[in-house]
Amino acid sequence: MFETPAEAIPEAAPPEPPAAAPPVAAAIAEVNFSNPAAVRTSMLASIIGFLLVSFPVPLPIIWPILALLLAGMLAVYIYQRRTGQSLSVSAGARMGWLTGIFTFAIATIFFTLFVYSVSTQGGLSNFYREHLPGLKPGDPNVEKVLEYLQNPAGIVVFLFLSLAVSFVMFTLLPTLGGALGAKMFERDHA
């Protein structure tokens, strides 16, 4: 019937874009060997930890334990500062464990160089006889151990036990330090 000119019909308003989704919290990367930030941080902390362990101090038994605990704590601290992510106690323990694995690898390299050097200079028994002042040359127990270290099977057992004890020490203590560090530093990022 009545026709209206095209200009008189109001145009439909363009549809509004959908509302932006609320920002999603950044996904927290899991602490493992696939996390480059965790690997770099644990490598740095392991180098510092190994240097601390190697530093000569008057506390020969307590200092390495403290240094390895500190290495795990340091790894957590550096990781949280670099990434801004707070770590749970279990993630802190994994961070410390990564640090311990790298510290053990560094220590194994130096241990291998030490054993090679000693083997070219007369063997382990001669090394201990010359460099450990607390050994009593006439003590039958000391002589039995030194004789055992002249035997190839004795050397293999000594090396295996040394590496096993080192692995436990170099991984367990930074793991505990990482868990402790995550607990200590959690309020810094909460």
Helices and strands as residue ranges (DSSP letters): G 6-8, H 36-54, H 62-83, H 89-119, H 124-131, H 140-148, H 152-189
